[in-house]
Amino acid sequence: MAYNYKCGFIDEYLFIYVIREASGCHEFISYPHKMYYYDGLEEIWLNTYKRMQMCDEDRKKAVQKTKNVHARYRNTMICNYILQHSDRDILMKQIFQKRKLVIFGAGEFGEMVYRILSEKNFEIDFFIDNSHRRQKEGFCGKLVKMPKYLKNFNDKFIVLVVGSFHNEEMGEELKQLGLIEGKDFYLYPSTNFMNEMNFDCTEIN
């Protein structure tokens, strides 16, 4: 209906939403079950696009948008799982080694990781981003600097690369600046990061 017809928004309450104590939609479910749940939702959407009568360009856009949204869900759950099941002192000893912590990626996913880390009392020194607008305006109340700033200070910072969909490319950019993955920066989340954290990836597969 939304694809074939014009849709509007009525700024008026037209129903009452009742939440029951035993509601299955609101009870806590484990991370593996959450992953299974979102995988099922994604499959429903993708199968729906296949069955709908829509042009190839629109179908391609819808499929990509859905995959991006659900990839963000998975990343969010993985990040929350890691930080809820990890001791801050162990993290500091194993990963950060008393270096200052920097986030590469001043976007939606970077803000989410910043929030999670802040709740665990990690101090984020600044953000790294290629966006000139971000460098001028700042992000989450922090300064935003260009990646090349790290070139001469790679032994003072640990960089978490949180581009979500582009962190592999961002990691290659840091390698060109002389930073070493697993020592100076981590793709977050990634298999290597989870292995460093002794995180069992099979639990959410």
N, C-alpha and C positions, 0 to 999 in steps of 0.2 A: 504493500500500500504506500509506504513512504517513498519507494522508488518510482512508482507510476503516477502518484498524485501529489498535489500540493498539500503540505502539512502546516498547521499553525500551532500556536501556544496560547493556552488560556490561563491567564494569571489569576487563578481563583481555585480555592480548595473545593474539590468535588467528591472527595471520599475520605473515609477514616481508615487509618492503617493501624491494625490491632497486632500487638506483639505478645505472643503467649510465652510463658516460661519454658515450655517444652518444644518451642519452635525449632525445627531442624535447620532453618536458615540462619539462626542466630546462636546456636550452640557452638562451642569451640570444636574444631576438627583439626586433626594432625596435619602437619605440612605435607606428608605424602598424599593424604586424601585431598588436600587443597589442590595440589598439582594435578591429581587425577580429575578433579572436578573441572578445573579450567581447561585441561586438555579436551574434556568432553564437550564443553561449551564451544571451544574453537572448532572442533570437528563438525558440530551442528551448523555453525555459521558458514564454514567452507562448503559443506554439502548443500546448504541452502542456495549459495551463489551459483553452484553448478546447475541446480534445477530451475533457477529463475530465468526468465526471458529478459536478458539485458545485453547491452553491447559489450564487446570484448574489452574495450578500454575501461569501461566502468567496472566490469567484473575484476579486472586486474587490479584496479585501485582499491576495490573493496577487500579483495583477498589480502593485499599487502598491508592495508590498514589494520585488518583483523589480526594478522600475524604479528604486527608490531605491538598492538595493544596487549596481546596475550604473552608476548615475550617480556613485556614490561611487568606484567603480573608475576611471571615466574621469577624474574630478577628481584623483584620486591620481596617475595617470599623467601628466596634464598638468602638475601641480605639480612632479613629479620631473623631467620633461623640461626645463621652464623653468630650474630651478635647477642642473641638471647641465650645461646648455649655455650658461650665462650667467656672466660674470665678476663677482665680488662688487663690485669697484670701479666697474664700469660700472653695476651696479644702484644703488649708493649715489649715483652722480652723476645718473643719469637719473630715478630714482624717488624715493629717500628724501631726497636733498639735505640730508644731515646732520641731519634731524629725527629725533626718537626714534620708534621703531617700535612700534606697538600692534596687537594682533589683536582684532577684534570677532568673537566667537564662541567661547565656552569650552565646546566640545563635542568630539565624536570627530574631526570634520574639522579643527577648530581645533588640536587636539593634534597631528594629523598634520602640519599646516603649520608649527607651532611646532618640531617635531622636524626637519623638513627645513631650515628657516631656521637653526636652531641648528647643524646640521651644516655650514652654509656660513658659520659664525661671525657670524651676525647676532644682535644683542642685542635681545631683546624686553623692552620696558619694563614693560608690564602688559597684562592682557586687559580687554576690555569685554564685558559681557553683561547682559541684563535679568533674569537669574535671581538672586533674592535669596539663594538657597542658595549659588550660586557666589561671590557677593560676600562672603559670610560665611566660606566655607571656603577660598577661593583656588583656583588651578588651575595645574597644572604648576609648582608652587613660586612662582607669581607672584600678585600682587594682582589682584583682579577688581573693576572699577569700573563705575558706571552710565554709560550713554551720555551723559547730560547733563553729565558731568564735562568732556567735551571742548568744551563750548560756549564757554568763556572761554580755551581753550588750543589752538584749532584751528590756530594757526600754529606750534606746537611739536611736533606729532605728525603722522605719516603712519599712517593706519589701513588695515589690510588686512581687508576684510570677508569672512569665511570661513564663512558660514552654510550653505554647500553648497546646500541646497534653498530657503533663504529669504534669500539675500544681496541680492536686489532689494529686498525689504521693508526689510531692515536699512539698505540704502543710502538709501532714502527717509527713514528715521528720522534719519540723519545730515544729510541735506539740510535737514530741518526745524530742525536745530540750527545751520545756517549753514555747514556744511562743503561743499566743492565737490568733486564727483567728478573725478578726474584731477589734482587739486591736493592736496587734503587727505585723500582716501581713494580706495581702489581696491577694486572687487569682484574677488575672487580665487578661482578664475581667471575671467577674462572676456575678451571680444574686445578691449576697450579696453586692458586690462593687457597682453595679448599683443602688441598693436600697439606699445605703448610699448617693449616688450622686443624689437621687431623679430622677433617669433616668427611663423613661417609656419604659420598655422592649417590650411592645406590639407594639410600633411604628415600630420596625424592624422585628417583627414576620411575 
